[in-house]
Amino acid sequence: MKATCPICKITFELPDDVVDGEIVEHDCGVTLEVKLVNGEVVLKPLEGVYEDWGE
Ligand SMILES: [Zn+2]
């Protein structure tokens, strides 16, 4: 299962049994939360909370 790191933009391989909400660390040092959206893997950085507060 491939995913792209939102920080360094490198595509890397996740375990096939990765689950929604799992926390993974990428080689670049960022901590990422796994989100499964429509069968696609989306990675959200945990460090620095990128909350969208809206306008
Ligand atoms: Zn990375």
mmCIF file of the protein (N, C-alpha, C, O) and its ligand, coordinates in Angstrom:
data_MODEL
# 
_entry.id   MODEL 
# 
loop_
_entity.id 
_entity.type 
_entity.pdbx_number_of_molecules 
1 polymer     1 
2 non-polymer 1 
# 
_entity_poly.entity_id                      1 
_entity_poly.type                           'polypeptide(L)' 
_entity_poly.nstd_linkage                   no 
_entity_poly.nstd_monomer                   no 
_entity_poly.pdbx_seq_one_letter_code       MKATCPICKITFELPDDVVDGEIVEHDCGVTLEVKLVNGEVVLKPLEGVYEDWGE 
_entity_poly.pdbx_seq_one_letter_code_can   MKATCPICKITFELPDDVVDGEIVEHDCGVTLEVKLVNGEVVLKPLEGVYEDWGE 
_entity_poly.pdbx_strand_id                 A 
# 
loop_
_entity_poly_seq.entity_id 
_entity_poly_seq.num 
_entity_poly_seq.mon_id 
_entity_poly_seq.hetero 
1 1  MET n 
1 2  LYS n 
1 3  ALA n 
1 4  THR n 
1 5  CYS n 
1 6  PRO n 
1 7  ILE n 
1 8  CYS n 
1 9  LYS n 
1 10 ILE n 
1 11 THR n 
1 12 PHE n 
1 13 GLU n 
1 14 LEU n 
1 15 PRO n 
1 16 ASP n 
1 17 ASP n 
1 18 VAL n 
1 19 VAL n 
1 20 ASP n 
1 21 GLY n 
1 22 GLU n 
1 23 ILE n 
1 24 VAL n 
1 25 GLU n 
1 26 HIS n 
1 27 ASP n 
1 28 CYS n 
1 29 GLY n 
1 30 VAL n 
1 31 THR n 
1 32 LEU n 
1 33 GLU n 
1 34 VAL n 
1 35 LYS n 
1 36 LEU n 
1 37 VAL n 
1 38 ASN n 
1 39 GLY n 
1 40 GLU n 
1 41 VAL n 
1 42 VAL n 
1 43 LEU n 
1 44 LYS n 
1 45 PRO n 
1 46 LEU n 
1 47 GLU n 
1 48 GLY n 
1 49 VAL n 
1 50 TYR n 
1 51 GLU n 
1 52 ASP n 
1 53 TRP n 
1 54 GLY n 
1 55 GLU n 
# 
loop_
_struct_asym.id 
_struct_asym.entity_id 
A 1 
B 2 
# 
loop_
_chem_comp.id 
_chem_comp.type 
_chem_comp.mon_nstd_flag 
ALA 'L-peptide linking' y 
ASN 'L-peptide linking' y 
ASP 'L-peptide linking' y 
CYS 'L-peptide linking' y 
GLU 'L-peptide linking' y 
GLY 'peptide linking'   y 
HIS 'L-peptide linking' y 
ILE 'L-peptide linking' y 
LEU 'L-peptide linking' y 
LYS 'L-peptide linking' y 
MET 'L-peptide linking' y 
PHE 'L-peptide linking' y 
PRO 'L-peptide linking' y 
THR 'L-peptide linking' y 
TRP 'L-peptide linking' y 
TYR 'L-peptide linking' y 
VAL 'L-peptide linking' y 
ZN  non-polymer         . 
# 
_pdbx_entity_nonpoly.entity_id   2 
_pdbx_entity_nonpoly.name        ? 
_pdbx_entity_nonpoly.comp_id     ZN 
# 
_pdbx_nonpoly_scheme.asym_id         B 
_pdbx_nonpoly_scheme.entity_id       2 
_pdbx_nonpoly_scheme.mon_id          ZN 
_pdbx_nonpoly_scheme.ndb_seq_num     1 
_pdbx_nonpoly_scheme.pdb_seq_num     101 
_pdbx_nonpoly_scheme.auth_seq_num    101 
_pdbx_nonpoly_scheme.pdb_mon_id      ZN 
_pdbx_nonpoly_scheme.auth_mon_id     ZN 
_pdbx_nonpoly_scheme.pdb_strand_id   A 
_pdbx_nonpoly_scheme.pdb_ins_code    . 
# 
loop_
_atom_site.group_PDB 
_atom_site.id 
_atom_site.type_symbol 
_atom_site.label_atom_id 
_atom_site.label_alt_id 
_atom_site.label_comp_id 
_atom_site.label_asym_id 
_atom_site.label_entity_id 
_atom_site.label_seq_id 
_atom_site.pdbx_PDB_ins_code 
_atom_site.Cartn_x 
_atom_site.Cartn_y 
_atom_site.Cartn_z 
_atom_site.occupancy 
_atom_site.B_iso_or_equiv 
_atom_site.pdbx_formal_charge 
_atom_site.auth_seq_id 
_atom_site.auth_comp_id 
_atom_site.auth_asym_id 
_atom_site.auth_atom_id 
_atom_site.pdbx_PDB_model_num 
ATOM   1   N  N  . MET A 1 1  ? 0.853   -1.187 0.000  1.00 0.00 ? 1   MET A N  1 
ATOM   2   C  CA . MET A 1 1  ? 0.000   0.000  0.000  1.00 0.00 ? 1   MET A CA 1 
ATOM   3   C  C  . MET A 1 1  ? 0.891   1.240  0.000  1.00 0.00 ? 1   MET A C  1 
ATOM   4   O  O  . MET A 1 1  ? 1.683   1.441  0.921  1.00 0.00 ? 1   MET A O  1 
ATOM   5   N  N  . LYS A 1 2  ? 0.762   2.053  -1.015 1.00 0.00 ? 2   LYS A N  1 
ATOM   6   C  CA . LYS A 1 2  ? 1.632   3.214  -1.142 1.00 0.00 ? 2   LYS A CA 1 
ATOM   7   C  C  . LYS A 1 2  ? 0.988   4.461  -0.550 1.00 0.00 ? 2   LYS A C  1 
ATOM   8   O  O  . LYS A 1 2  ? -0.227  4.648  -0.616 1.00 0.00 ? 2   LYS A O  1 
ATOM   9   N  N  . ALA A 1 3  ? 1.829   5.303  0.025  1.00 0.00 ? 3   ALA A N  1 
ATOM   10  C  CA . ALA A 1 3  ? 1.364   6.564  0.564  1.00 0.00 ? 3   ALA A CA 1 
ATOM   11  C  C  . ALA A 1 3  ? 2.426   7.615  0.298  1.00 0.00 ? 3   ALA A C  1 
ATOM   12  O  O  . ALA A 1 3  ? 3.609   7.306  0.150  1.00 0.00 ? 3   ALA A O  1 
ATOM   13  N  N  . THR A 1 4  ? 1.987   8.852  0.239  1.00 0.00 ? 4   THR A N  1 
ATOM   14  C  CA . THR A 1 4  ? 2.932   9.938  0.011  1.00 0.00 ? 4   THR A CA 1 
ATOM   15  C  C  . THR A 1 4  ? 3.053   10.780 1.269  1.00 0.00 ? 4   THR A C  1 
ATOM   16  O  O  . THR A 1 4  ? 2.050   11.229 1.823  1.00 0.00 ? 4   THR A O  1 
ATOM   17  N  N  . CYS A 1 5  ? 4.258   10.988 1.709  1.00 0.00 ? 5   CYS A N  1 
ATOM   18  C  CA . CYS A 1 5  ? 4.503   11.820 2.880  1.00 0.00 ? 5   CYS A CA 1 
ATOM   19  C  C  . CYS A 1 5  ? 4.154   13.267 2.555  1.00 0.00 ? 5   CYS A C  1 
ATOM   20  O  O  . CYS A 1 5  ? 4.661   13.816 1.577  1.00 0.00 ? 5   CYS A O  1 
ATOM   21  N  N  . PRO A 1 6  ? 3.301   13.890 3.354  1.00 0.00 ? 6   PRO A N  1 
ATOM   22  C  CA . PRO A 1 6  ? 2.887   15.266 3.072  1.00 0.00 ? 6   PRO A CA 1 
ATOM   23  C  C  . PRO A 1 6  ? 3.994   16.286 3.327  1.00 0.00 ? 6   PRO A C  1 
ATOM   24  O  O  . PRO A 1 6  ? 3.893   17.438 2.905  1.00 0.00 ? 6   PRO A O  1 
ATOM   25  N  N  . ILE A 1 7  ? 5.029   15.868 4.004  1.00 0.00 ? 7   ILE A N  1 
ATOM   26  C  CA . ILE A 1 7  ? 6.111   16.794 4.332  1.00 0.00 ? 7   ILE A CA 1 
ATOM   27  C  C  . ILE A 1 7  ? 7.205   16.769 3.275  1.00 0.00 ? 7   ILE A C  1 
ATOM   28  O  O  . ILE A 1 7  ? 7.566   17.810 2.727  1.00 0.00 ? 7   ILE A O  1 
ATOM   29  N  N  . CYS A 1 8  ? 7.729   15.589 2.989  1.00 0.00 ? 8   CYS A N  1 
ATOM   30  C  CA . CYS A 1 8  ? 8.849   15.511 2.052  1.00 0.00 ? 8   CYS A CA 1 
ATOM   31  C  C  . CYS A 1 8  ? 8.413   15.039 0.666  1.00 0.00 ? 8   CYS A C  1 
ATOM   32  O  O  . CYS A 1 8  ? 9.220   14.981 -0.262 1.00 0.00 ? 8   CYS A O  1 
ATOM   33  N  N  . LYS A 1 9  ? 7.131   14.704 0.535  1.00 0.00 ? 9   LYS A N  1 
ATOM   34  C  CA . LYS A 1 9  ? 6.547   14.339 -0.767 1.00 0.00 ? 9   LYS A CA 1 
ATOM   35  C  C  . LYS A 1 9  ? 7.099   13.045 -1.341 1.00 0.00 ? 9   LYS A C  1 
ATOM   36  O  O  . LYS A 1 9  ? 6.926   12.764 -2.528 1.00 0.00 ? 9   LYS A O  1 
ATOM   37  N  N  . ILE A 1 10 ? 7.749   12.272 -0.519 1.00 0.00 ? 10  ILE A N  1 
ATOM   38  C  CA . ILE A 1 10 ? 8.274   10.992 -0.985 1.00 0.00 ? 10  ILE A CA 1 
ATOM   39  C  C  . ILE A 1 10 ? 7.187   9.927  -0.843 1.00 0.00 ? 10  ILE A C  1 
ATOM   40  O  O  . ILE A 1 10 ? 6.517   9.827  0.184  1.00 0.00 ? 10  ILE A O  1 
ATOM   41  N  N  . THR A 1 11 ? 7.035   9.138  -1.901 1.00 0.00 ? 11  THR A N  1 
ATOM   42  C  CA . THR A 1 11 ? 6.108   8.021  -1.840 1.00 0.00 ? 11  THR A CA 1 
ATOM   43  C  C  . THR A 1 11 ? 6.812   6.823  -1.228 1.00 0.00 ? 11  THR A C  1 
ATOM   44  O  O  . THR A 1 11 ? 7.914   6.450  -1.631 1.00 0.00 ? 11  THR A O  1 
ATOM   45  N  N  . PHE A 1 12 ? 6.148   6.230  -0.247 1.00 0.00 ? 12  PHE A N  1 
ATOM   46  C  CA . PHE A 1 12 ? 6.742   5.080  0.408  1.00 0.00 ? 12  PHE A CA 1 
ATOM   47  C  C  . PHE A 1 12 ? 5.693   4.023  0.661  1.00 0.00 ? 12  PHE A C  1 
ATOM   48  O  O  . PHE A 1 12 ? 4.498   4.255  0.484  1.00 0.00 ? 12  PHE A O  1 
ATOM   49  N  N  . GLU A 1 13 ? 6.149   2.878  1.072  1.00 0.00 ? 13  GLU A N  1 
ATOM   50  C  CA . GLU A 1 13 ? 5.290   1.711  1.232  1.00 0.00 ? 13  GLU A CA 1 
ATOM   51  C  C  . GLU A 1 13 ? 4.837   1.564  2.679  1.00 0.00 ? 13  GLU A C  1 
ATOM   52  O  O  . GLU A 1 13 ? 5.646   1.597  3.606  1.00 0.00 ? 13  GLU A O  1 
ATOM   53  N  N  . LEU A 1 14 ? 3.537   1.401  2.852  1.00 0.00 ? 14  LEU A N  1 
ATOM   54  C  CA . LEU A 1 14 ? 2.990   1.118  4.173  1.00 0.00 ? 14  LEU A CA 1 
ATOM   55  C  C  . LEU A 1 14 ? 2.617   -0.362 4.230  1.00 0.00 ? 14  LEU A C  1 
ATOM   56  O  O  . LEU A 1 14 ? 2.364   -0.980 3.195  1.00 0.00 ? 14  LEU A O  1 
ATOM   57  N  N  . PRO A 1 15 ? 2.584   -0.927 5.424  1.00 0.00 ? 15  PRO A N  1 
ATOM   58  C  CA . PRO A 1 15 ? 2.120   -2.317 5.537  1.00 0.00 ? 15  PRO A CA 1 
ATOM   59  C  C  . PRO A 1 15 ? 0.694   -2.444 5.007  1.00 0.00 ? 15  PRO A C  1 
ATOM   60  O  O  . PRO A 1 15 ? -0.114  -1.530 5.166  1.00 0.00 ? 15  PRO A O  1 
ATOM   61  N  N  . ASP A 1 16 ? 0.389   -3.573 4.380  1.00 0.00 ? 16  ASP A N  1 
ATOM   62  C  CA . ASP A 1 16 ? -0.942  -3.762 3.807  1.00 0.00 ? 16  ASP A CA 1 
ATOM   63  C  C  . ASP A 1 16 ? -2.028  -3.808 4.871  1.00 0.00 ? 16  ASP A C  1 
ATOM   64  O  O  . ASP A 1 16 ? -3.204  -3.579 4.585  1.00 0.00 ? 16  ASP A O  1 
ATOM   65  N  N  . ASP A 1 17 ? -1.623  -4.108 6.101  1.00 0.00 ? 17  ASP A N  1 
ATOM   66  C  CA . ASP A 1 17 ? -2.616  -4.221 7.168  1.00 0.00 ? 17  ASP A CA 1 
ATOM   67  C  C  . ASP A 1 17 ? -2.719  -2.936 7.984  1.00 0.00 ? 17  ASP A C  1 
ATOM   68  O  O  . ASP A 1 17 ? -3.230  -2.939 9.104  1.00 0.00 ? 17  ASP A O  1 
ATOM   69  N  N  . VAL A 1 18 ? -2.226  -1.834 7.408  1.00 0.00 ? 18  VAL A N  1 
ATOM   70  C  CA . VAL A 1 18 ? -2.316  -0.559 8.108  1.00 0.00 ? 18  VAL A CA 1 
ATOM   71  C  C  . VAL A 1 18 ? -3.793  -0.204 8.323  1.00 0.00 ? 18  VAL A C  1 
ATOM   72  O  O  . VAL A 1 18 ? -4.636  -0.465 7.465  1.00 0.00 ? 18  VAL A O  1 
ATOM   73  N  N  . VAL A 1 19 ? -4.082  0.380  9.456  1.00 0.00 ? 19  VAL A N  1 
ATOM   74  C  CA . VAL A 1 19 ? -5.475  0.691  9.781  1.00 0.00 ? 19  VAL A CA 1 
ATOM   75  C  C  . VAL A 1 19 ? -5.676  2.196  9.974  1.00 0.00 ? 19  VAL A C  1 
ATOM   76  O  O  . VAL A 1 19 ? -4.739  2.945  10.251 1.00 0.00 ? 19  VAL A O  1 
ATOM   77  N  N  . ASP A 1 20 ? -6.904  2.594  9.820  1.00 0.00 ? 20  ASP A N  1 
ATOM   78  C  CA . ASP A 1 20 ? -7.277  3.990  10.012 1.00 0.00 ? 20  ASP A CA 1 
ATOM   79  C  C  . ASP A 1 20 ? -6.919  4.437  11.427 1.00 0.00 ? 20  ASP A C  1 
ATOM   80  O  O  . ASP A 1 20 ? -7.249  3.769  12.407 1.00 0.00 ? 20  ASP A O  1 
ATOM   81  N  N  . GLY A 1 21 ? -6.251  5.554  11.513 1.00 0.00 ? 21  GLY A N  1 
ATOM   82  C  CA . GLY A 1 21 ? -5.884  6.082  12.823 1.00 0.00 ? 21  GLY A CA 1 
ATOM   83  C  C  . GLY A 1 21 ? -4.512  5.639  13.302 1.00 0.00 ? 21  GLY A C  1 
ATOM   84  O  O  . GLY A 1 21 ? -4.039  6.088  14.346 1.00 0.00 ? 21  GLY A O  1 
ATOM   85  N  N  . GLU A 1 22 ? -3.873  4.756  12.539 1.00 0.00 ? 22  GLU A N  1 
ATOM   86  C  CA . GLU A 1 22 ? -2.547  4.275  12.938 1.00 0.00 ? 22  GLU A CA 1 
ATOM   87  C  C  . GLU A 1 22 ? -1.527  5.404  12.848 1.00 0.00 ? 22  GLU A C  1 
ATOM   88  O  O  . GLU A 1 22 ? -1.593  6.260  11.966 1.00 0.00 ? 22  GLU A O  1 
ATOM   89  N  N  . ILE A 1 23 ? -0.591  5.382  13.775 1.00 0.00 ? 23  ILE A N  1 
ATOM   90  C  CA . ILE A 1 23 ? 0.461   6.387  13.791 1.00 0.00 ? 23  ILE A CA 1 
ATOM   91  C  C  . ILE A 1 23 ? 1.740   5.777  13.221 1.00 0.00 ? 23  ILE A C  1 
ATOM   92  O  O  . ILE A 1 23 ? 2.208   4.736  13.683 1.00 0.00 ? 23  ILE A O  1 
ATOM   93  N  N  . VAL A 1 24 ? 2.289   6.438  12.220 1.00 0.00 ? 24  VAL A N  1 
ATOM   94  C  CA . VAL A 1 24 ? 3.537   5.966  11.626 1.00 0.00 ? 24  VAL A CA 1 
ATOM   95  C  C  . VAL A 1 24 ? 4.547   7.102  11.630 1.00 0.00 ? 24  VAL A C  1 
ATOM   96  O  O  . VAL A 1 24 ? 4.198   8.282  11.612 1.00 0.00 ? 24  VAL A O  1 
ATOM   97  N  N  . GLU A 1 25 ? 5.800   6.704  11.654 1.00 0.00 ? 25  GLU A N  1 
ATOM   98  C  CA . GLU A 1 25 ? 6.857   7.706  11.554 1.00 0.00 ? 25  GLU A CA 1 
ATOM   99  C  C  . GLU A 1 25 ? 7.566   7.534  10.234 1.00 0.00 ? 25  GLU A C  1 
ATOM   100 O  O  . GLU A 1 25 ? 7.907   6.421  9.834  1.00 0.00 ? 25  GLU A O  1 
ATOM   101 N  N  . HIS A 1 26 ? 7.785   8.642  9.563  1.00 0.00 ? 26  HIS A N  1 
ATOM   102 C  CA . HIS A 1 26 ? 8.501   8.571  8.299  1.00 0.00 ? 26  HIS A CA 1 
ATOM   103 C  C  . HIS A 1 26 ? 9.976   8.857  8.516  1.00 0.00 ? 26  HIS A C  1 
ATOM   104 O  O  . HIS A 1 26 ? 10.384  9.424  9.530  1.00 0.00 ? 26  HIS A O  1 
ATOM   105 N  N  . ASP A 1 27 ? 10.766  8.445  7.525  1.00 0.00 ? 27  ASP A N  1 
ATOM   106 C  CA . ASP A 1 27 ? 12.219  8.596  7.626  1.00 0.00 ? 27  ASP A CA 1 
ATOM   107 C  C  . ASP A 1 27 ? 12.646  10.047 7.801  1.00 0.00 ? 27  ASP A C  1 
ATOM   108 O  O  . ASP A 1 27 ? 13.708  10.319 8.361  1.00 0.00 ? 27  ASP A O  1 
ATOM   109 N  N  . CYS A 1 28 ? 11.830  10.972 7.329  1.00 0.00 ? 28  CYS A N  1 
ATOM   110 C  CA . CYS A 1 28 ? 12.211  12.380 7.426  1.00 0.00 ? 28  CYS A CA 1 
ATOM   111 C  C  . CYS A 1 28 ? 11.980  12.917 8.837  1.00 0.00 ? 28  CYS A C  1 
ATOM   112 O  O  . CYS A 1 28 ? 12.318  14.064 9.128  1.00 0.00 ? 28  CYS A O  1 
ATOM   113 N  N  . GLY A 1 29 ? 11.405  12.090 9.713  1.00 0.00 ? 29  GLY A N  1 
ATOM   114 C  CA . GLY A 1 29 ? 11.292  12.472 11.112 1.00 0.00 ? 29  GLY A CA 1 
ATOM   115 C  C  . GLY A 1 29 ? 9.913   12.935 11.532 1.00 0.00 ? 29  GLY A C  1 
ATOM   116 O  O  . GLY A 1 29 ? 9.679   13.231 12.704 1.00 0.00 ? 29  GLY A O  1 
ATOM   117 N  N  . VAL A 1 30 ? 9.005   12.996 10.580 1.00 0.00 ? 30  VAL A N  1 
ATOM   118 C  CA . VAL A 1 30 ? 7.669   13.456 10.913 1.00 0.00 ? 30  VAL A CA 1 
ATOM   119 C  C  . VAL A 1 30 ? 6.818   12.301 11.433 1.00 0.00 ? 30  VAL A C  1 
ATOM   120 O  O  . VAL A 1 30 ? 6.996   11.151 11.034 1.00 0.00 ? 30  VAL A O  1 
ATOM   121 N  N  . THR A 1 31 ? 5.897   12.629 12.324 1.00 0.00 ? 31  THR A N  1 
ATOM   122 C  CA . THR A 1 31 ? 4.935   11.644 12.795 1.00 0.00 ? 31  THR A CA 1 
ATOM   123 C  C  . THR A 1 31 ? 3.631   11.858 12.053 1.00 0.00 ? 31  THR A C  1 
ATOM   124 O  O  . THR A 1 31 ? 3.121   12.977 11.986 1.00 0.00 ? 31  THR A O  1 
ATOM   125 N  N  . LEU A 1 32 ? 3.098   10.789 11.500 1.00 0.00 ? 32  LEU A N  1 
ATOM   126 C  CA . LEU A 1 32 ? 1.929   10.885 10.637 1.00 0.00 ? 32  LEU A CA 1 
ATOM   127 C  C  . LEU A 1 32 ? 0.797   10.008 11.151 1.00 0.00 ? 32  LEU A C  1 
ATOM   128 O  O  . LEU A 1 32 ? 1.022   8.917  11.675 1.00 0.00 ? 32  LEU A O  1 
ATOM   129 N  N  . GLU A 1 33 ? -0.414  10.502 10.991 1.00 0.00 ? 33  GLU A N  1 
ATOM   130 C  CA . GLU A 1 33 ? -1.583  9.697  11.298 1.00 0.00 ? 33  GLU A CA 1 
ATOM   131 C  C  . GLU A 1 33 ? -2.177  9.194  9.992  1.00 0.00 ? 33  GLU A C  1 
ATOM   132 O  O  . GLU A 1 33 ? -2.368  9.955  9.043  1.00 0.00 ? 33  GLU A O  1 
ATOM   133 N  N  . VAL A 1 34 ? -2.461  7.918  9.963  1.00 0.00 ? 34  VAL A N  1 
ATOM   134 C  CA . VAL A 1 34 ? -3.020  7.299  8.765  1.00 0.00 ? 34  VAL A CA 1 
ATOM   135 C  C  . VAL A 1 34 ? -4.521  7.501  8.733  1.00 0.00 ? 34  VAL A C  1 
ATOM   136 O  O  . VAL A 1 34 ? -5.226  7.222  9.702  1.00 0.00 ? 34  VAL A O  1 
ATOM   137 N  N  . LYS A 1 35 ? -4.993  7.991  7.598  1.00 0.00 ? 35  LYS A N  1 
ATOM   138 C  CA . LYS A 1 35 ? -6.428  8.084  7.385  1.00 0.00 ? 35  LYS A CA 1 
ATOM   139 C  C  . LYS A 1 35 ? -6.763  7.285  6.132  1.00 0.00 ? 35  LYS A C  1 
ATOM   140 O  O  . LYS A 1 35 ? -6.103  7.425  5.103  1.00 0.00 ? 35  LYS A O  1 
ATOM   141 N  N  . LEU A 1 36 ? -7.773  6.463  6.223  1.00 0.00 ? 36  LEU A N  1 
ATOM   142 C  CA . LEU A 1 36 ? -8.225  5.735  5.048  1.00 0.00 ? 36  LEU A CA 1 
ATOM   143 C  C  . LEU A 1 36 ? -9.488  6.398  4.525  1.00 0.00 ? 36  LEU A C  1 
ATOM   144 O  O  . LEU A 1 36 ? -10.524 6.410  5.190  1.00 0.00 ? 36  LEU A O  1 
ATOM   145 N  N  . VAL A 1 37 ? -9.384  6.947  3.326  1.00 0.00 ? 37  VAL A N  1 
ATOM   146 C  CA . VAL A 1 37 ? -10.506 7.654  2.730  1.00 0.00 ? 37  VAL A CA 1 
ATOM   147 C  C  . VAL A 1 37 ? -10.819 7.014  1.386  1.00 0.00 ? 37  VAL A C  1 
ATOM   148 O  O  . VAL A 1 37 ? -10.021 7.099  0.452  1.00 0.00 ? 37  VAL A O  1 
ATOM   149 N  N  . ASN A 1 38 ? -11.968 6.379  1.288  1.00 0.00 ? 38  ASN A N  1 
ATOM   150 C  CA . ASN A 1 38 ? -12.374 5.722  0.053  1.00 0.00 ? 38  ASN A CA 1 
ATOM   151 C  C  . ASN A 1 38 ? -11.314 4.747  -0.458 1.00 0.00 ? 38  ASN A C  1 
ATOM   152 O  O  . ASN A 1 38 ? -11.075 4.644  -1.661 1.00 0.00 ? 38  ASN A O  1 
ATOM   153 N  N  . GLY A 1 39 ? -10.688 4.043  0.468  1.00 0.00 ? 39  GLY A N  1 
ATOM   154 C  CA . GLY A 1 39 ? -9.688  3.066  0.092  1.00 0.00 ? 39  GLY A CA 1 
ATOM   155 C  C  . GLY A 1 39 ? -8.321  3.661  -0.190 1.00 0.00 ? 39  GLY A C  1 
ATOM   156 O  O  . GLY A 1 39 ? -7.364  2.930  -0.443 1.00 0.00 ? 39  GLY A O  1 
ATOM   157 N  N  . GLU A 1 40 ? -8.226  4.969  -0.150 1.00 0.00 ? 40  GLU A N  1 
ATOM   158 C  CA . GLU A 1 40 ? -6.945  5.633  -0.368 1.00 0.00 ? 40  GLU A CA 1 
ATOM   159 C  C  . GLU A 1 40 ? -6.333  5.997  0.980  1.00 0.00 ? 40  GLU A C  1 
ATOM   160 O  O  . GLU A 1 40 ? -7.038  6.307  1.940  1.00 0.00 ? 40  GLU A O  1 
ATOM   161 N  N  . VAL A 1 41 ? -5.018  5.951  1.027  1.00 0.00 ? 41  VAL A N  1 
ATOM   162 C  CA . VAL A 1 41 ? -4.328  6.334  2.249  1.00 0.00 ? 41  VAL A CA 1 
ATOM   163 C  C  . VAL A 1 41 ? -4.011  7.823  2.209  1.00 0.00 ? 41  VAL A C  1 
ATOM   164 O  O  . VAL A 1 41 ? -3.415  8.326  1.257  1.00 0.00 ? 41  VAL A O  1 
ATOM   165 N  N  . VAL A 1 42 ? -4.421  8.503  3.253  1.00 0.00 ? 42  VAL A N  1 
ATOM   166 C  CA . VAL A 1 42 ? -4.085  9.911  3.403  1.00 0.00 ? 42  VAL A CA 1 
ATOM   167 C  C  . VAL A 1 42 ? -3.311  10.057 4.699  1.00 0.00 ? 42  VAL A C  1 
ATOM   168 O  O  . VAL A 1 42 ? -3.720  9.541  5.740  1.00 0.00 ? 42  VAL A O  1 
ATOM   169 N  N  . LEU A 1 43 ? -2.211  10.749 4.631  1.00 0.00 ? 43  LEU A N  1 
ATOM   170 C  CA . LEU A 1 43 ? -1.381  10.920 5.818  1.00 0.00 ? 43  LEU A CA 1 
ATOM   171 C  C  . LEU A 1 43 ? -1.485  12.337 6.334  1.00 0.00 ? 43  LEU A C  1 
ATOM   172 O  O  . LEU A 1 43 ? -1.359  13.304 5.582  1.00 0.00 ? 43  LEU A O  1 
ATOM   173 N  N  . LYS A 1 44 ? -1.716  12.444 7.629  1.00 0.00 ? 44  LYS A N  1 
ATOM   174 C  CA . LYS A 1 44 ? -1.818  13.763 8.257  1.00 0.00 ? 44  LYS A CA 1 
ATOM   175 C  C  . LYS A 1 44 ? -0.682  13.922 9.253  1.00 0.00 ? 44  LYS A C  1 
ATOM   176 O  O  . LYS A 1 44 ? -0.489  13.061 10.111 1.00 0.00 ? 44  LYS A O  1 
ATOM   177 N  N  . PRO A 1 45 ? 0.066   15.001 9.154  1.00 0.00 ? 45  PRO A N  1 
ATOM   178 C  CA . PRO A 1 45 ? 1.134   15.227 10.130 1.00 0.00 ? 45  PRO A CA 1 
ATOM   179 C  C  . PRO A 1 45 ? 0.570   15.489 11.504 1.00 0.00 ? 45  PRO A C  1 
ATOM   180 O  O  . PRO A 1 45 ? -0.390  16.245 11.653 1.00 0.00 ? 45  PRO A O  1 
ATOM   181 N  N  . LEU A 1 46 ? 1.164   14.866 12.516 1.00 0.00 ? 46  LEU A N  1 
ATOM   182 C  CA . LEU A 1 46 ? 0.721   15.070 13.891 1.00 0.00 ? 46  LEU A CA 1 
ATOM   183 C  C  . LEU A 1 46 ? 1.475   16.219 14.549 1.00 0.00 ? 46  LEU A C  1 
ATOM   184 O  O  . LEU A 1 46 ? 0.952   16.904 15.428 1.00 0.00 ? 46  LEU A O  1 
ATOM   185 N  N  . GLU A 1 47 ? 2.716   16.417 14.105 1.00 0.00 ? 47  GLU A N  1 
ATOM   186 C  CA . GLU A 1 47 ? 3.525   17.467 14.708 1.00 0.00 ? 47  GLU A CA 1 
ATOM   187 C  C  . GLU A 1 47 ? 3.084   18.819 14.194 1.00 0.00 ? 47  GLU A C  1 
ATOM   188 O  O  . GLU A 1 47 ? 2.949   19.021 12.988 1.00 0.00 ? 47  GLU A O  1 
ATOM   189 N  N  . GLY A 1 48 ? 2.863   19.728 15.096 1.00 0.00 ? 48  GLY A N  1 
ATOM   190 C  CA . GLY A 1 48 ? 2.283   21.002 14.690 1.00 0.00 ? 48  GLY A CA 1 
ATOM   191 C  C  . GLY A 1 48 ? 0.881   20.653 14.224 1.00 0.00 ? 48  GLY A C  1 
ATOM   192 O  O  . GLY A 1 48 ? 0.725   19.977 13.207 1.00 0.00 ? 48  GLY A O  1 
ATOM   193 N  N  . VAL A 1 49 ? -0.089  21.072 14.906 1.00 0.00 ? 49  VAL A N  1 
ATOM   194 C  CA . VAL A 1 49 ? -1.448  20.683 14.570 1.00 0.00 ? 49  VAL A CA 1 
ATOM   195 C  C  . VAL A 1 49 ? -1.970  21.606 13.486 1.00 0.00 ? 49  VAL A C  1 
ATOM   196 O  O  . VAL A 1 49 ? -2.208  22.795 13.699 1.00 0.00 ? 49  VAL A O  1 
ATOM   197 N  N  . TYR A 1 50 ? -2.139  21.012 12.315 1.00 0.00 ? 50  TYR A N  1 
ATOM   198 C  CA . TYR A 1 50 ? -2.610  21.825 11.200 1.00 0.00 ? 50  TYR A CA 1 
ATOM   199 C  C  . TYR A 1 50 ? -4.135  21.858 11.190 1.00 0.00 ? 50  TYR A C  1 
ATOM   200 O  O  . TYR A 1 50 ? -4.784  21.368 10.266 1.00 0.00 ? 50  TYR A O  1 
ATOM   201 N  N  . GLU A 1 51 ? -4.667  22.430 12.213 1.00 0.00 ? 51  GLU A N  1 
ATOM   202 C  CA . GLU A 1 51 ? -6.121  22.573 12.249 1.00 0.00 ? 51  GLU A CA 1 
ATOM   203 C  C  . GLU A 1 51 ? -6.554  23.675 11.307 1.00 0.00 ? 51  GLU A C  1 
ATOM   204 O  O  . GLU A 1 51 ? -5.925  24.731 11.233 1.00 0.00 ? 51  GLU A O  1 
ATOM   205 N  N  . ASP A 1 52 ? -7.613  23.426 10.604 1.00 0.00 ? 52  ASP A N  1 
ATOM   206 C  CA . ASP A 1 52 ? -8.162  24.460 9.728  1.00 0.00 ? 52  ASP A CA 1 
ATOM   207 C  C  . ASP A 1 52 ? -9.294  25.132 10.481 1.00 0.00 ? 52  ASP A C  1 
ATOM   208 O  O  . ASP A 1 52 ? -10.398 24.600 10.597 1.00 0.00 ? 52  ASP A O  1 
ATOM   209 N  N  . TRP A 1 53 ? -9.002  26.266 10.968 1.00 0.00 ? 53  TRP A N  1 
ATOM   210 C  CA . TRP A 1 53 ? -10.002 26.966 11.790 1.00 0.00 ? 53  TRP A CA 1 
ATOM   211 C  C  . TRP A 1 53 ? -11.015 27.722 10.951 1.00 0.00 ? 53  TRP A C  1 
ATOM   212 O  O  . TRP A 1 53 ? -12.000 28.248 11.470 1.00 0.00 ? 53  TRP A O  1 
ATOM   213 N  N  . GLY A 1 54 ? -10.766 27.773 9.656  1.00 0.00 ? 54  GLY A N  1 
ATOM   214 C  CA . GLY A 1 54 ? -11.690 28.502 8.810  1.00 0.00 ? 54  GLY A CA 1 
ATOM   215 C  C  . GLY A 1 54 ? -11.497 29.998 8.954  1.00 0.00 ? 54  GLY A C  1 
ATOM   216 O  O  . GLY A 1 54 ? -10.584 30.471 9.630  1.00 0.00 ? 54  GLY A O  1 
ATOM   217 N  N  . GLU A 1 55 ? -12.356 30.702 8.318  1.00 0.00 ? 55  GLU A N  1 
ATOM   218 C  CA . GLU A 1 55 ? -12.257 32.163 8.344  1.00 0.00 ? 55  GLU A CA 1 
ATOM   219 C  C  . GLU A 1 55 ? -13.318 32.738 9.254  1.00 0.00 ? 55  GLU A C  1 
ATOM   220 O  O  . GLU A 1 55 ? -13.402 33.956 9.412  1.00 0.00 ? 55  GLU A O  1 
HETATM 221 ZN ZN . ZN  B 2 .  ? 8.629   12.248 4.959  1.00 0.00 2 101 ZN  A ZN 1 
# 
